[in-house]
């Protein structure tokens, strides 16, 4: 296995009081103490302690990462932080994510806690997204999934050494060739109190909440949070690709304490072996190492043993005037646990990059157990600039897990590179883009701040980096400038007036189109193929501006421009630029039952852009309704007929939810495989249109082939569930469905004019009319599920009033309770200003103030859309009407099938209405899974008995 050096080409991090690597450098170089009292509100954690904390951990750019709001709320914020930090690290490395898709890029993540899952579980939330969003293994897998990376993808949990072990695993993956590029990160958040409490009882937490490493006052550590990511590539490849290199990894090693004085006690000999192996592998003389970033946390025994091990390998052979310096970033930011190795690594990278040694805080008097004079070591207490040397600087980083897994990484200063003198040109072109207009505006502001902090940046390097090493999004701008000052002026004008002529903007609504950039330039400048472009234009300012304007306009129109044509080889180098300004919103489960609400509701004007051109009166109803489902599930602003479900952010779990919603609204059973086979909106709409179940009546009849005619069961609304059940019933019982989802627009409009309390009776009257106009004859047999018992009993009441006989009613969990929706993975459809949304069944989501939230939406657009469909408002009012409905006593035989989940439910309303005609059957399984295997078989058994005992032949019409 070749063990060539590994180049570190990209960095990104968030630590207490440091939201990026520049702020971390300021923090460690200025000796800033980042320990504070927890800033969290009660819904984000269950405690208030001192430590190192990140801000705004509930905020996440779900839209950017194509994650639905309901899923984002269930994802561990550690995973969300890793996604954003990964994007930033790739930007810093000049790696365009789209160009890496399908590559053997590996992802290695150190993560050891899952506090968010514990908080959710305490609320009793049961949702598949909780599982997929909180398993530690998904921390790396989600990154690989989003970016379409095909290399190794693994989460590492070795407690406090997790992140540095992940670095070692990544290096070995690069050395073996199973990964060609590696992203390595770590993350830690503190959201529950009991873990800290246990550490306090064990005497591990410092009384003053500070890590006083090596000091006589050392009495433990303080817990802390953070996230960090580095981008790794084999050195030879990084140099060939002209990547900017921060530092290089010469070697790494991982080992285990084995049997020591206790499972959590350190092993001196194991640490000595670790260091010896690491420096032997790196082929580095330990006495030449300038600095070691220790794992030291402030525990007297652990710190003393670690220094003793360092001394045996790196200190014993040194002269008194050349001690090995030691320190710990934990004195600044606290002990970040699983990510602590990454915090130390990034600190050392900054040391090598800036040739500085940073001060170790809180060190006053050495601990009595540590004699630095005999160890050949010295605590670094001041900011110190390192003088030039003939050989590159060498430093090391250690991280130890309390379970005994140890890691050490040997780093070297980045190799010197030849000075690059950018080509002198009259003008440079800068392109910027973002996913939204707001984000683009924020990005420009970020560049202005960055330019004020970096006035000496080379304009050519800046434009080269922005044009060639950043992703291209829909909202775009470009400007042509001759100097940094002019660039600042132009961007300032854009902030003041977005229509300024010095900055041109455009929006791309289609995929990037290819173009022969060279031919386009030649055509615009009237240059023949035999002529060299740069020879012709030379330093002619007019021709340069003409060429750059042509390229900029092509880029604004969505063409993929080959920028390398204007950036000659080895003439420019990458430079750090402002990161993408994620537009974040709060995604967090709440401390009450509303925790599983899938959406943080935003004003519709900013959230959803409806293409009213497609909502003409002649538009296919199926396509229109399907579009609304997609938009709600995918949180997508616009969905076109040709759009692909999975390219918009859909996945297998959302496909399953999509199938459920199609079943509910269209009454058609499809499976996720259909979504994979027909992934576009238009294709899936055609599949649904071809079903024989489409009709204009609320009534649908399903008559099994080859079966004798028997009186069917009549279900209300629950088409999907009852079709599943019908296949399990005696003699494949025929099924009739009365479904308000099939009401015509005219009927919806008519009923919508009624008061909410009158809508349920009107809906029932429509269904009764459809039933009486059919070929079906009484006595009728009804079956329904859950809350639709109210509507079923109203239908029965009206049939009795018309002297139509009813044989019996089967209520599956229809306990006639006041309508209080339960937590579930199912959703209700609500129309807000004419746009369908799928809301989780949470009791606070149907309050009247929801509609008022959308009052900012223009009346013109509102009226246009509301003319097309009133279904969502209609259904919302139906739920209100159902809640207010009072059931009258009735004489029909009633069978209640009661799930285990509701065995203690209040049945007083039902018993009062049904009297002595009520029979109760207990069925196993949870309420929302009664129609799934294996529970559906148990559900069918009592229904089969009822049907077999009361089979009635159909009367001839």
N, C-alpha and C positions, 0 to 999 in steps of 0.2 A: 504494500500500500504506500503510494507516494505521499509524503507529508510536506509538500511545499507550503510556504507561508500563505496565510489567508488574509486577504485585504478587507478592512472594514471601510465600506464605501458610503454608508448612509447611517444617520442617527436620528432618533426622535424619542422624546420622553416627556413625562409629566410627573413631577415630584412636588412635595409640599413647598409652596411659594415659588415654584419654578415650572412654568407651563411649557418650556421648550429647553433645548440644550444651551441656548444663549443665556437664558435666565438662570439655568443651573450653574453655568460657568461664573456668572456674577455672584451667585449665592455662595459657592465654595471659595472663590477668590477673595471675596469681601468678608468671609467668616460670619455669614448670617445664620442665626438660629431660627429654624422654621417650625419649631414646636409651638402649638397653640391648643386651645380648648376646642373640642369638636364643634364645627359649625352646623351640624346636621339638624334638620327638623325632625319631628317625631316619626314621620312617615318614611324617613330614609335610614333610620337606625333606631335601636332601642336603648340608647345610653348617651351619656354626655361625659366624656373623659378627655384627658390631655393626650396629645400625640401629634403625629405629622399627618395632615389630612389634605386630600384633594378637594377642590371646589367643584360644584355643579355636576356631581357624578350622575344625577338623574337625567341630565341632558344628553341627547343622542341625535345624530343625523340619520334617522331611519330612511327618509326619502332617498338620500344619497346612496345608501347601501342596499336600496331596493328591498327593504324589510317592511312588512305590513305593520301598522301601529299595534294591532293586538299581539303580534309576535314580539315586537320590540319591547313591549311592557313586561314580557315574561323572560326576557333574556338577561342573564347575569350582567350587571353593568361592567364587570371585569372584561367580559367578552366584547362588549361594545367599545370600551376604551382601547382594547387591542386592535379592533378593526380600524379605528380612526388613527391610532398611532402607527399602524402598518402603512396606511396610505401616506402619512406624513414622512415616514422613513424612506419609502420608495421615491417620493418627490425629492427628498434631500439627496438621494443617491443618483438622481437623474434617470431613474428607471420608469418608463411609461407602463403602467399596469396592463393596458390592452395588448401591448407588444410582448408581454410575458405570458399571456394566456396560453395554456396548453404546454408550457415549458416544464422542465424538471426543477422547478423552484420548490425548495423545501421550506417548511414552517415548523419551528421548534419553540414551544412556549412553556415557560416555567410558571406553574400555578398550583397553589396548595389549599386554597380556601373556597368555600361555597356558601358564604353567609347569606347571600340573597335567596338561595333556595330554602334555607332554614326559615327566613322571614316569611316567604310565600307559604311554606308548609304550615306555619303557625296559623295562617288564615284559612287553611282548609281548601285552598284553591286546587282544583283538579283539572289540568289542561295539558295536552301533549306538549305544547310549547314550553311548559315548565320543565319537562324532562329534557328536551333537546336544547333548551336555552341555558341549562344550568349544569349539565354534566361537564366535568373538567376537560374531558377528552375533546369536547366540541370547541374549546377555546381555539385550538389550532385548526381543527377541521373546518370551522366556519370561515376562517381566513382563506384557506385553500379553496373552499367552495366558491366564495364570492369572486376571488381573483382568477379562478380556474387554473390553479397551480397543480401540477401532476407529480411533484417530487414527494419526498417523505413529509408526512404531516403528523406531528405527535406532540402531546402535552406531557410535561415532565413534572412529577411531584416527588421531590426528595426533601420536602420541608424548606428550610431556609437556603439550601444550596440549589434549589430547583432551576433558577435562571442560568446560573453558571454551568450546571450540568447540561442544560439545553445548548449552551454555546459549544461545549465539548462534543455533544452528539452531532451538532451541525457541522463542525469541522470535519468529523470523521465521515459524514455523509458526502461532503465535498471531496474529501481525499479519495473515497472509493468511487466517485463518479455517479452515485445514485441521485445526487442533486447537483445542479449546475450553478445555482444561486441559492442562498439561504437567508431566511428572515428569522431572527432569533429575538425572543422577547420574554418579558416577565411581567406579572401584574399582581397587585395585592390591594384589597379593600377590607376595611374593618366595619362591619355592620351590626354585629351582635356583641353583647357585653360579656356573656358567660366565659368566653375564651380568655379574655383579659383578666377576669376574676380568678380563673384557675391559675394563670401565670402569677398573679399577685400573691395568692396563697402559697405558691411554690417559692416565693422570694425572688422572682426573676424580674419584677418591675421596679424601676428606680423610684425612690421616695420623692425626688424632685422632678421626675419625668424627664430626665436627661441621660443620654448615654455618655458617661464619663470614662471613656476607655483608658486603660493603663493608669488611672489616677487613684490616689489613696482613698478618695471618697467613692470609688466605684461601688455601686450597690444594685446593679441591674440595668435594664434598658427601658426604652419607651417604644411602644408599637407605632408603626407608621404605614403609610400607603404610597403607592406609586405605580407607574407603568413605563416601561422602556423597551425600545426595539432597535436592533442594529441590522444592517444589511451586509452580508458576507459574500465574497467571491474569491476564487483562487487568484493569487497575486499576479501571475503571468497573464491571466485573462483580463484582469482589471487594468493592467498596464496596456495591454493590446487594445482594450476598449476605450482608453483614455479617460477612465473613471477617476474622480477625485478620491484620494486615499487618505483617511484620517490617521490610521495606524495599521499595523499588521500583527496577526497572531502567529507567534513562532511555534507555540506548542501548547498542549493542554492535557490534563490528566484528571481522572476521577478514581477514587477508591473508597473503601469502607472501613470503619473502625473495627468491625468484627466484635469479639467479646472484649469489653472494657469493664470498668468498675460499675457500669450500669448502662441500660439501653440508651439513656440520654447523656451519658458522661463522655467527654472527649477522650481520644486515645493519642497520646503523644507520639508513639512510634508510627502510627498510621499517618499522622500529619507529616512527620519527617520523610516517610516513604513517598508520600504524595509529592512533596516538593522536589525530592531527588529525581523521581521519575519524570516530572514535568520539565525540569531543566535539562535532563539527559535527552529527552525527546526533542526539545527545542535546540539542542546543541549549543547551549548558552552556558558560559561560566557564571555560576551564581554570584561570584564576588563582583561582577561587573554590573549587577542590577542596582539601579539608583533608588528605587522606591517600591514598597509593597503595600498595596491597599488591603488591609487585614479584614478578617471577618469580625474582629473584636466588637463586642456589643456593650461592654461595660460590666460583665460578670467577672469577678476577680479570678476565679479558678480557670475559666475558659480562656480569658485574655492572657494570663500568665503562661499557660500551656502552649498557646499559639505562638507567643513570642519566643519561647524556648525552642520550639520546632524550627522557627525561622532562623534563629541564631545558629542552630546546628548545621543548617544547609547554606545560609547566606551571610552569616555574621561572624563566625569564628575565625575565618582566615583574613579578616579585614584589618587594616591599620586603624589606629585610633582617630586619625583625621579623615577617615573615609567610611563612616558608619552607613549602614543601610537605613534609609529613612522609612518610617512606618506611620500610618494614620488610618482613619476610618471616616467615611462620609456619614456614618450613623450619628456622629456628633453634631452634624448639621440638620439632618432630616429625620433622625430616628431609625429604628430597625424596620426596614420594609419587608422583612421576612422572605417570602418566595421570590421577590424581585430584588432582594438586597445584593445578590451577585451582579445583576445588571446595573444597579446604581453604582456599585464600585467600579465596574468595567467602564461605564461612560465617564466617570470621574477621571480614571486613568487615561482614557482616550483624550480628554480635554487637557490633561497634564502634558501628554506627549505632543498634542497639536500646538499648544501655546508655550511649550517648554517652561512650565511653571510647576512648582510644588505648592499645594494649598494647605492652609492652617488646619490643625486638629483642635476643635473647641474643647473647653471644659477641662483641659489638662493643666494641673497646678503642681502637684507633688506626685512622684512615681509611687505606685503601690508598693508596699513593703516586700511583696513576693516577687517583685521585678527589679533586677539590678542591671540597668541599661549599660553600665560601664563594662561589665563582663560579657554582655550579649553581643556587642558590636552593632547595636541598633540605636536609633534616635527618633523620638517622636517629632514629627514635623509640626512646628507650632506657629510658623509665620509664612506669609506669602513670599515665595522665593523664585526669582527668575533663574533659569539654568543657563550657564554660558555655553557658547558653541563648543562642540566636541568633534573630534575626528571620526568617532564611531557613533552610530545611532544610539539614542537613549533606550534603555531596557527597564521595564517595570513589570510587576506581577499583581494578580488579583486572587484572593482566596474567598471561598464561601463554604461553610460547613452546615450540614443539616443536623438537627438535634436527634435524628434517628441514626446518625453515624455516617452518612454519605458526604464525602468531601470532594471539593473541586478546586483546581488552581489553573489559571491561564497566564501564559507568558506573552507579553506584548512588547513590540519594538516600534520605535518612531518610524513614521512613513518614509520610504526612500525619497531621496531628493530627486527632483525632476528638472529638466532643462527649463530655463526661463522662456516663457512664451510671449512673444511680442505680437499682439493682435494686428491684423491688417488694417491699415489706415484707409477709411472710406469716408466719403462726405456725409453719408446718412446711415442710420440703422433703423430697422423695423422691429417694433415690439408688439407681440400678440398676447392677449390675455383672454381667458374664457372661463365660464362657470355654468353650472346647471340651471341657474335662475338669474333673472335680472338683478335681484337684490344681492345675491352672492357676488355677482360681477362688480357691482358698485362697492361692496365691502372689500373685495380683492384689490380694487384700485386704491382704496384708502389704506389698505395694508402696505401696498407698494410705496405710497407716499411716506408713511411712517418709517418703513425700512430704508428708503433712500435718505431720509434725514439722519438716520443712524449710521449709514454707510456711504458718506459723500464721496469717498475715494474709489468706489467700485468702478471697474472698467465697463463702459457702455456696451462694447462689443460682446464681452463675456456675459453680461446681463441678458442681452437680447438673444444670444446664442443659447443660453440655458433655458430661457422662457419659451423659445420657439421650438427647440428640438427635444427638450427633456420634460415636458409637461403634457398632461392629457388635454385633448380638445373636446370642449363641451358645446352645447347649443348656443348659448348667449356669448357673443364674441365682440371684441374690439381690436383695433390696431391703430398705432400712431407711428409716424415717421419723424425721427428727430436727429439732430446733429450733436447733442451734448446731454449730459445728465441734467443740467439746469433746464434745458428745453423740455426734457422728458417730464420733470417735475411740474413745469408750467402747464404743459398739455394735460397732464392728469388732473391737476387742480382745476383747469377749465372744465374738464369732463364732470368733476364732482359738482361744480357750480351749475353747469348746463350740459345735460347729456346730448344735446344736439349741436355741440360745438363742432365746427368744421375741421378742427385739428385732430380730432379723434373720430374714426369711422367705426360704426357698429353694425351688427347684423345678427340674425337668428337663423340657425340651421335646424330644420324640422325633419331632415332625412339623413340616412347614413352617409358617411363620408364617401365621396366619389373620387375615383382615381383620375389623374390628369398627367400628361407628359409635361412636367414643369419646364424642362429645357425648351421644348417646342413653344410653349406659351410665352416664355421670355423672348425667344428669337422673333416670334411673330409680333409681339408688342413693340420691340425695338427695331424691327425690319432688318434683322441680322440673318445672314445665310448660315446654313449648317456648317460650312467649312470655317467660319470665323469663330474665334474664341471670344466669349461674351465679355470677359473682364479686360481683354486687350482692347476691345472696341470702346467700352464705356470708360475705361481708365478712371480718372477722377472727375469726369464730367458730372456735375451736380444734377443737371436736368435729367440725364439718362439714368442716373442712380435712382432719383426720385420716381421716374417713370416706371422703372423695373420693379421697385419695391411696392409701389402703389398697385401694380398689376398683380403681384403675388398676394398682397394683402386682400385685395378684392376677391381673388379666387378663393382664398381661405375663408373669407366671410360667407361665400356662397356654398361652402361645404366641401370644397375640393381638398384632397390630401396633397399638400405642397411638399416637395422635396427640398427642405431648407438647406440640406447639405450642399446644394449647388452654390449657395452664396457664402457658405462657411468653409473655406478651404482647409484641407487636412492640416492638423497640428497648429492651426492659427488661433484657436480659441479654447478656453477651458471652462468647465462647469463651475458655477458658483452657487452658494446657498441663496435661496429666494424665499419670499413669504409663502407660508403653507396655504393650502386651499381653505377658505373660510367656511367651514361646515355650518349649515343652518340647522341649529339644534332645537329640539323641543323636549319637554319633559315626558319621559316614559317610565312609569313606576307603578307597581301595584299599590293600591291604597290600603289603609289599615282597617277598612270596613269591607262590607260585602261587595261594594262597587269596585273592588280591587281588580276584577278581571275585565273591566271596561276596556275594549280594544282601542279606543281612540281618545286622544286629547282633541276635543273638537275645536276646529279653527274656523274663522269666518270663511264662508264659501268663496267669497270674492278672491281671497288669496290662496285658497286650497285647491279649488277645482275649476278648470277651464273647460266649459262645455262648447263644443263645436256645433252651434245651432244650425249650421248648414245641413248637418246630417239628421236633424230632428224634424224633418218635414212630415206632413201628414201622411205621406205615402211610405214612410220608412217602415221596414219590417219590424213588427212588434217584438219578435223574438230577438232580433239583433239589438234593438234598443234596450230591452230589459237585461239581456246578457251583458251589455256594455256597463250598465249600472252596477251589476254584481262585481264585474272585474275591477271597476274603479274603486269600489269599496274594499275589496279583498287585497288589492295591490297598492292601495293608496296612490294611484297613478292619476296624474292631472288630466290626461287625455288618452283615450284608447281608440285606435283606428281599426277598421276591419282586418287589415293585414298584419296587425301587431301580434307578436308571439307571446303567449302566456308566460313562458319561462324566461324569455329575454327581458320581460318587464319586471322580473323579480319573483315570479312564481316558483314554487318547489313542490315536491311530492305531497307535503302536508297541506299546503294551500290548494293543491289539486283535489285532495280528498274533501276539503271544505267546499270547494267549488261544486263538486258533485252533489254534496248535501243540499246546497242552496238551489241548484238546478232541480233537484228532486222536490224540494219544497215549493218552488215557484211554478215550475212547469209540469210537475207531476210525472216526471220521466226519470227512470232509474238509469244512470250511466255510471261507469267506473273510471277511476283515474287513468287507466290505460287508454281510454278514449281521448282524454286530454293530451296525452303524449302523442297519439296518432293524429289528432286534429288540434294542434296547439294555437292556431290563430283564431281570433274572434269570429271572423267570417266563416271559417271552416266549421267551427263548433256550432255556430248558429244554423248552418245548413244541415248538420246532423240532427239537431233538435227539430228542425222544420219537417224533416222526412218521417218523423214519428207519427203513427196513426192516432196518437192520443190528442193531437191538436184539434180543438173544436171551439165554437163560439159560445157554447152553453156551459153552465157551471157543472153539468152532469157528464160523467164519463163512465162507460160500461166496459168492464173487462170480463169477457166470457171465455173460459177455458175451452180449448178445442177438444172435440170428441167426448165431452161430458154431458150427462143428461141434464136437462134443464131443472134447476132448483132455484128457489127464491134467493136472491143475492143478499149479501151484507151491504149496507149502505154506510159509508164512512163520511165524516165531515172533515174536510181540509187535509187530513193526514194521508194524502195519496201515497207518498213514498213509503212511509212506515207500513201502511196496510198492504201495499203490493208485496213487500217482503214477507208479511205475515200470511198473505193468501197462499203462497207457495207451500206453507207448512200446515194449512188447514185441511180438514177432512174432505176428500174427493176434490181437492183444488177448488175450493168454494169460489163461485163467481163474486165479483166485487163491483160495487157502484160507488163512485166518489162524487160528492158534492163539494166544490172547491171555489172559494171566493177569489182565488188567484186567477180564475178563468172568466171573471166578469168582464163584460164589454166596457169600453170607455164610457159609453152612454150611461150604462147602469151605475158605474162608479161616480160619474158626475151627478146623477140623480140622487143617489144615496148621500153623497157628500154635502148636499144642501140641507140635510136633516140635522137636528141636534144630536150630539154624540150619544146620548142615552137612547135615542130612537133608532140608531143605526143597526144594532144587532137584530131587533125584530124585522127591520126592512131587509136585511141580508137573508134572514131566515125565510121571509116571504118569497124572495126571489128564488131561493132553492126549492121551496115547496112547489112553486109554479113549474119549475123545470122538471121536478119529480112527477107531478101530476100530468104533465104533457108528454111524458115518456111512455114507453110500452110496459113499464113496470106496474104491477098491481099489488094492492095491499093483501094481507097484512105485511107491513114493512119491518125489517130487522136492522137495527142501527148499532154501529160501533164507532167509538171515538177515543181519542187520546188526550189526556191532560186537560188544559184549559178550554179546549173546544167542546167540553161537556156542556157548557152554558149554551152555545149555539145549537148543539144537537137537541137539547131539551126544549129549546124554543121552537125548533123545527117540528118536534113531536107534538108540542102544544098546539101549533097551528094546524097540523094534520088532524088532530082530534076534533078541533073546531070545525073542520071540513068533513067530519064523520069518516075519516080514513083510519083504519085499524093499524096498530103497531103491535107486533108480537113481543118484542123485548128490546132492551137497550143494554149494550155492553160498554161499560166505562172503564178504560184502562188508565188508572191513576187519575180519574176524573172526580176529584173529591169535593168539587164546588167550593173551593176556598176563595177568599178574596184574592184577586190577581196580584201575586207577588213573584215575579219571575225569579227563578233560581239560577245559580251559576252553572254555566254549561259551555260546551264548545259550539253550540248552535247560536244562530243570530236571528234577530227580528229585522224586517225590512221597514224602514221609515223614510218617507219622502220629505226632504227639507227643501223648500222652495223649488220643488219640481225635480229634485235629484235623489235617486235611491241611495240609501246608506244601509249597511248591515251593522246593526248594533248588537253587542252582547246583551243577553237578557239580564240587565241590571236594573234594580228598582228605581234608580234616579235618572234613567236615560229618557223617560217619556214625559218628563215634566213640561209644562207649557212654556217655560222660559227657553227651551231649546230652540224653538222657532224664532224667538226674538233675537237669538245670537246671530241670526243671518240677515238682520234688517239692513245691513250695509250693502247687500247685493242689489244691483241696480234694478229698479222696477221694470225697466224695459226687458232686460234679460229674464227677470223673474216671470213676467207675464208670458213671454214667448215659450218658456220651458213648461210652465204650469198648464198651458193650453194643450200640451202633448200628452201629459199623463198626470193623474191625480192619485195614482195608486198608493204611493207611500203615505200621504196624509190620510187617505181612506183607511188604510190598514191600521195606522196609528190610532185613529178614532174608533175603529172596531175594538181595539184592545181596551180603550177607555170605556166603551159601551159594555164590553164583556165584564169589566170590573164592577160596573154599576148594576148589572142584571140581577134581578131577584127571581129565583126559580119558584114556581107555584107547585103545590102538591099535585102528583099525577099517579095514575093507577097502573101503569105499565110495569111488567116484570123487569127488574134492573139487576144486572150483575156487575159487581165492582171487582176488578182485578187490581190488587194493591201490591206495589213493589215493597221490598224490604225497607227501602229508603224512607217510605212514607207510612210504615206500619203503625206509627204513633200519631198520625195526622188527626186533626179534628174533623170528624165526619158528621157533625151535628146538622149542618145544612142539608147534606144529602139524605140522612136518615129522616129528617123532617119532611123532605119532599117525597121520598120513595115509600116511607112507612114500612109495612110488613112485607112489601114486595122486593126488598133488598137482600141479595145474597152476596157474601164477600168471599173472594178467593185470594189467598196469599200466594204471590209468585216471586221467585228469586230474581236477583239482579238489580242494578241501579236504575233509577228512573230513565235517564237519558240513553241507556244501552239495552233497554228491554227488547228492541227490535234487531239487535245484533246477536251474532252467535257468541256463546251457546244459549243465551237467555231466551232467544225467540222460540226455541223448541219447547221450553218450559211454559212460555206464555201461550203457545198454541194448544197445549193439552186441555186446559179447562174450556177454552173456546170450542174445541172440537167436541167436547162432551155436551156443551150447550147446543151446538148446531145439530149434532146427531139426534138429540132428544126432541128437536123441534123443527126438523126439516120439512119445509112446505113447498109443494110444487108450484110453479109459476102458472097463474091463470092465463088462458089464451085471451088475446086482445080482441 
